[in-house]
Each structure stands twice: as C-alpha cells, then as structure tokens.
Amino acid sequence: MDKLMWVLGVLIFVVGLLFSIAWHELGHLSTAKLFGIRVPQYMVGFGRTIWSTRRGETEYGLKAIPFGGYIRMIGMFPPGADGRITKRSSSPWRSMIEDARAASYEELQPGDETRLFYTRKPWKRVIVMFAGPGMNLVLAIGLFLTLFMGIGVTRSTPTIQSVSECVVPVSAQTDTCQPGAEKSPANAAGLRAGDTVLAFGGVRIHDYDQLQALIRDSAGKHVDIEVRHRDGSTATLAADIKTNTLAALDKDGYPVKGQTVTAGFLGITPATGVHHMSVGESADEMAKMAEHGVESLAQLPGKIPGLWHAVVDGAPREQDSPVGMVGAARLGGDVFAMDLPATQQLAFFVQMLAYMNFMLFLFNMLPLLPLDGGHIAGALWESVRRTAAKVLRRPDPGPFDVARLMPLAYVVAGIFVCFTGLVMAADIVNPVRIN
C-alpha cells in the first residue's frame, strides 16, 4: 500500500509540473496571438512527440520528457546586417548565430512578413516574454493564498506541549537530566503540559514567536507568567528565567545550524496547531518567501561542491541542498507514503508546487539568453537605443540583433544543463529525505 501511495504522490507532482509548464507557455501563446505574431507550435515537454493536434495555424502537443516546454514564434531574430535571413560562415561562433536566425524563419509562409516577432514594438515583445514567467508568478501567489488562508499552516502556539524537567544546554543533544542538574524554571514554577501562556512579564502573548523572543531576552530575570490551565481556570505563576546555551535563530525564527547563543531559558516545548492567515499575514509571509527565493538563487553556485560530494563521495545532503524535478517528485511520493492527515499531505503539495512556480518565475527572469529574461533585456536595450537616437536626432539604429548573443546563450545553456544533470544525479543516488 505504501508503494502504491508513493507512486500516486509522484504522479500527482508530475501532473502539477505539467500544468505549471503548460500554464507558463499559455502566457507566451496568448499574448503572442494577441499581438498578431504567428505561433506554429505550442509544446509541453521535450523530445519525441507522443500526442499532438492542430487548431487553426498552431500545433498543440505533448512530448515525452515532461521537464520543460516551448512555443515556436516566427521571426524571433531580425535578418542579418545584409538583409538576408541566412548566410554561411566558416566561423563556429558565426554559424551559431546564423543557425539560430535560420531556425526562426524555417516555417516562414507567404504573408508572415507582417507577423514576425522582431517587428513588434519593444514593449509588446517585453509583454510576450514576461507573460510566461508572469503566469508562474500568478499561479504561485494563488497557491500560496490557498495554503495560507484556506488550508492553513502548522504553527507553534503558546500552549505548552511538554515541560523540561531540568536545564539542559543544546550542546548536550539530549533531554535526559544529568545528576545534579537544576530544575527548569517552568518545572519549578508549576507550568504543566496543556497550559496556555496568556501573558509573560506583563506583556500579552499573541503567538509563540513573540513568547520565545521574550523568554530569550529575560535571562536572569524574575518574571510573572499568566496561564490558562487545561480546565479553563487562570493563574499567575512566577519563574526565575535561567541563562542557558541555546541554538541561534535566524531573522525568521529558524535554528541556524552549528551556531549557539547564550539566552534566557524557561524549559517548555510548544504545541502546534493549524493557523489560517489573514490577507496581511499572507502578504508578509510571501514577501519573506520571495526574499528567501532570491537568496537561494544567488547561492546556487556555492551549492555545487556539496552536490558533487553527495554524488561522488556519498556525503550527506544538506537540508537546503538544491532539489530538481526528480527530487521534488520523490519528496512528493515520500509524503504521500507517510501516515499523515490528508490536509497535511495536501498542504505539502500546494506549498511545493507554489514555491516551484515562484522559482521558475525568478529563474526565467534572469537577463540571460536563452531565458525569457534575456529576450526582455534585448527588447529593453533596443527601446533605449531607439529612444536615445530619436532624442539626439540620429538615424534609427533598427532592431537589436539578439541572435548575436547566441554564442553566449549556448554557454549559459551548457552551464544550466550540467548543473541540472548534477542535481538530478544527486536526487537519484543521494536524495534529500524528509525527517
């Protein structure tokens, strides 16, 4: 049964991935057709075509490898400086440029002269190229709002799940009290599992993060703690907050691996509950995730040595190690095979699909060919050149020839392929596991 559920989890992720790809390409397709650009092909996947149908002038299809997609637009690049679409050269770099230019015209038909991509105004080309990643962003926001406001997220609460018997530093890596260890402040004060902290040192408590920060800032202080017992009665207890060695926390309240701080210690473990966020809370949470996404993208080059050692030497994968589509699919299968409530499984899938779409948005917006951001950068540069020429009363420089950047695009694509291959190898031989 577990294997069947694992396969089901993988299939659900693949379906979500295919939808995200199709949604991305739909953004390009719809805006290209809106601006009169002819689109001969709309494909989800790469490799061999396993199904296709033609509607009007566009062929719609599904290919065998579900890790990408594309639409083919006529006239992506302008003709060469001599006005010809193709010309041959012995230079390998020139051949790359000319091959790319020729490919963008290979399905040219009579009447397409006014329907070429490069002939559209720069702002229209920016919209067409932004529409793909923009659709991923819209989908990510919709999924995050569904998760935060509809399904809810698991959060630590001011309700106490358990009370530590004694003061134990984080370096001990155990909750077992050693001989002679002093009682924890919570134990000595009479706090018990099931109590809910209402106020700490006269400050009303709204969530556990607030309570945790107050405790850590109260080392060596005598503090009154107002609690509501499990039976509904309230009481005010007094605790002498101890100084202890604890795990350091980052700005979002998560433990920083290998770092400790000296801070106040009460000795409670919070219970967890499902929290449905407001619109404002959801916006704040998405802003944090956006910041993390940008940071993760910037840190990718630094993750390469860890991935290499994970594949070659079998070194453990870090919890923040990059995960590709194969790894994400495996995680989806692992979650479905776990004995978890259906709402938690659903929440995991929604969050994973939302974050994947957001990262697809960020990645495609990089100003590098062959990514969408590279074409956007080319269109914006053309607009700047033409505007400057108009202001300075100089001849129109004409369209910016993005095809001249194709050698760089091949280098970028090669780096991306190698990195993707390394991540895929790590996901297969040494996958990230859920604790």
N, C-alpha and C positions, 0 to 999 in steps of 0.2 A: 504493500500500500504506500509506503514511504517513497519507493522508487517511482510509482505512478504519480504521486503528488509532486515529486521533484521534476519529472518531465512536464507536468502541467504548468508548473511555475516557469520553466524555461520557455515553453510555448507562449504563455501569456506575455512574457517580456518581449519575445520576438515579434509578436503581433503589435505590441506597443511601440517597438522600434520601427517597424514598417510603417505604422500610421504616422509617426513623427517625421520619417523621411518623406512620405507622400505629402504630408501637410506642408513641409518645407518647400518642396518642388511646386506645390499648388500655388504658393505665393509668387514664385517666379512666373509660372504659367499664366495666372490670371492677369497680372499686371502687364506682361508682355503682350497678351492678346488685347488688353485694354488700350495699349498704345500702338496697335496695328503691326506689331512685329510677328513675322510668321514663325511658328514653332512646329517643326516636323515631328518631333519626338518628345514624349513625357515618359520617363522610365524610373521605376523603383528597383534598386539593386544594380549589380554589375554582372558581367559575364554573359552566359548563354541566356537567351530569351526563352522563358518557359510558358509565357502567355502574352498575347497582345491583341489589340483590336483597334480599328481605325474609326475615328469620329471626325468627319469633316477633313481638315487638312492635317490633323495631328494623330500620330500613332501612340496609343497608350499601352504600356506593358509592364510586366513583372519579370525580373531577371533572377538568376539562380543564387547569387551572392547578396544577401539582404543587408549589406553594410554600407549603404550609400544610395545615391540616385542622381538623376540629372534631367534637364530639359535641353534640347538642342535648338538654339535660335540661329536664324540665318544672319550672316554678316556680323559676327561678333567683333571682327577686326576690320579696319579700313584697308583699302588696297595699298600696295606699296607706293613709294615716292614717285615711281614712274607711271602710276595709274593702273598698273597691271595687278591682277589678283595673284598670279603665281609667277615666279621666276626661279631658276635653279642656280645653285652656287656650290662650289666645292667646299666651302667653309661649313663645318658641322654646326656651328652656332647659327649661321645664316640659314642652314637647312631647317633647324628647329623653328625659326621664325616663319619661314616660307611654308613649311608643312602645316603649322597652326593656322596660318592665313588661308591656305588652300582648303583645309578641313571645314572652315567656317562658311565656305561657299560651295561645297561639293554637292549640296542639294538645291542649288540656285535654280529657279524656274523663271520663265518669262513673266514679267510683272512684279517680280520681287525687288526690283531696283528701289522702290519706294517703301519697302518693308524690312529693310536691313537694320539690325540693332544699332550699329555705329552711327547711323544717320539721325537717330533720335537725339533730342536736346539732352545735355548732360544731366539735368535734373530728372528727366524721365528715366535715363539709364540708372541713376542712383536709386530711384524708387524700385525699378525692376530687380536690381541686385540686392537691395536691402529687404525686399519683400520676403525672400526665403528665410533668412535668419530671423527676420521680424516675426514671421509666423511661429517659429520655435519659441520666441520670447513670449508671444501672446499665449501659446499653449502652456508654457512653464508657469506664467502668472495664474492662469485659470486653474491649473492643477494644484499649485501652492495654496490658493484660496480655498479650493475644495478640501485640501488636507487640514489647513489651519482652522477654518471656520466651520466646515461640515463634519469631517471625520474626527477632528481634534488631535492633539498631540499629547504624548505622555510627558508629564512634568513632575518634578519633585514638589511636594506640598509641605506646609508647616505642620502636618500631622506626623507624629512620631511612629515609625515602624518598629524600631528597637532602640534600646539604651545600652551603651557600653558599660561594662562593669567597672573598668579601670581606665587609667590614662595609658594609652599605647601609642608610641610615635609611629609615623608612617614607615619609617625605615625598618621596623620590626617585621613588616609584611605578614602580620598575623593579628588576630583579635584575641588571642589567648593571653590572659593575665599572667604576668610573671610573679614569682614570690616577692612580696614586699611592695607590689605596685599599689599606688594610692587609688582610691575610688574616683571614678569620673565625676565631674561637677553635676551632671544630670542625674547620676545614680544617687549621689549624696543629697541632692535637693529633693528627691522623691518623684522625679519625672518617670512616667511609665509608658509603655507601648500603647498607642491609641489616644494619647493626649494630643491636643492641638494647641500650638502656641498662638495666643492671641496678641500678646504684647511682649516686648523684650526691652528692658530698661526704660519703660515708659513710651516706647515707640510702637504704634500699632503695626502689626505684621500683615502684609498682603500676599506675599509669596515666599517660597523657601530661599530664593536667591537673596532677597532682602535680609532674611533671618541669618543666613550664612555669613553675609558680609558684616552684620552687626556682631555676631559671635567672634569672628576673627579679629575685629577691631577692639575687642573688650578684654584682651589678655590682662590678667591680674586684677580685674575689677569685680566688685560685689554687685550683682545685678538681680533685680526683681523680674520674675517671669510669670506673666499671667497665662494660665492654660485653661482649656475646657476639657474636662475628663470625658471618657467614653460614655459615662452615664448622663452627660449633659450638664453636670454641675461645673462651676468655675472655681478657681483657686489661684492665689498668688504665692509662688514659691521663690525662694532665694537661692542663688547659686554663686559660688566663687569661681569665676572663669579661670582655668589653668592656662599656662603657656606650654605649647607643645610644638613638635616638628610635624608639619603637615605638607601635603602636596601643594605646589604652587598652582595657581589658577590663571588662565589667560583672561583677556578682557571680556570673553563671553561666558566665563564661569567653568570652563573645561580644564581638567588637570593637565599640566604640562609635564610630559614625560621626562623623568630624570631630574626634575627640579623641585626643591623643597623650600619652605619658608617657616619662620617662627611666628606663630599666630595664636589667637585665642582658641580654646578647645572646650566644648561643652560635653560632647560624647553622645550624640544622637544620630540615628540614621533616619532620613525622611521616608515617608511612604510616598508612593507615586499615584497619580490619578490622571484622568483624561481632561485636558483643558481645551475649551473651544475659544479661540481668539476673536477679538473684535477686529474691525477693519483696520484701525490704527495699529494694533499689535501685529496684525498680519503684515502690514506695510513695513514696520520696523524689522520684523523677522526676515522678510525678503531682502531688505537693504543689507542686513548682516550677511545673508547667504550670497548676495551679489558681491560683497566685499571679499568673502572667502573664495568665491569663484575666480575673481580677478587675481587674487594672491596665488591660488592653486595653479592657474595658467602660467603665471610668471615663474613659479617654482618648478615647472616640469623639467627643464634641462638638468636641474640639480637632482632629480629623481632617477636619472639614467644609471649611475653607478649601482644604486640599490637594486634596480631591476636586473641589471647584468649579473650581480652576485646571487640574486634569487634564482636565476635561471641556471647559471654555470656552477655555482658553489652550493646551491640549496639553502642559502641564507634565509632566515625568516623574513616574510614580507611585512613591511611597516603598515600600520593601520591607515596611514594617509598615502599609501602607495597608489600610483595611478592604476585604474582598472578600466579595461577596454570592454567592448561589447560582449566578448566571450565571458569575461569575468563577471560582468553585471548579470548576464543570463544565468551563470552558475549561482550567484548570490540569490537571484530570484527563485531558483529551484530549491536552494537550501532553506529559504524562509518558508516556502510552501510545504516542505517536508517536516518542518518543526511543529510541535504540538502547541500552537499559538491560537488565540482567538482570531476569527476571520477578520475582525476590524483591524487588528494589528498587522495582519498579512496585507490587507488592502492598503493600510497607511504606508507600509514599506514600499509597495509597488508604486503608489502615487508619488511618494517623495522621490524615489529613484528615477522615475520617468520625468518628473518635473525638473530635477537637477540635471539630468542628461540633456533635456531640451535647452536649459539655460546655458550649459557648457557648449552645446552646438552653436548657440547664438554668439557667445563670446569668441569661440574659435573661428567661426566663419567671418567675423568682423575684423580679424587681423588684416592689416593693409598689405597683404602679400598675395600674389598670384600663386596658384590657381584658385584661391579662395574668393568668395564674394567680395570681401573687403578690398582685395587687390583691384577688382574692376571698379569698385566705388571710388577708390583713391585715384584711379586713372581718369574717371569721369570728372571728379572734382578738380584735378590738376588741369584738365582741358578747359574747364569753365574759368579757372583763374587765368590761364594764358590768354584765352579769347577776350575776357573782360579787360585785362591789362592792355591788350593790343587795341581794343576799342577806345579806352580812355586815353591812351598815348597816340591815337590816330595812326596806328601802324597796320600793315596788312594782316588780315585774319590768318593765324598760323594753321588753321584747319584742325581736324580731329587729332587727338593724341593717339599715336600708334602703340596700343598696349601690346601688340604682337612682338614688339622689340624687346619686351621684358620676358619673353618665353624661356630663354636660357636660364634666367633666374628662377622662373616658375618650375622648371624641371628639377633644379637643385632643391628648392623648397619641397616639392612633391616627393623627391627621393628621401629627404630627411624625415618627412612625415611617414612615409611607407616603412622605413627602417624602425622608427620609434613605435609605430603601430605593431609591427612584427614582433618587436621585443616585448611589448606589453602583452600581446596575445600569447607568446611563448611562456611568459611568467604566469599568466592566467590559467594556462593548461597544466604546466608541470609543478607550479608552486602557487596555487591560488590563494587569494585573501579569504579568510574564513570569518564567519560571524561568531562572536563569543557567546 
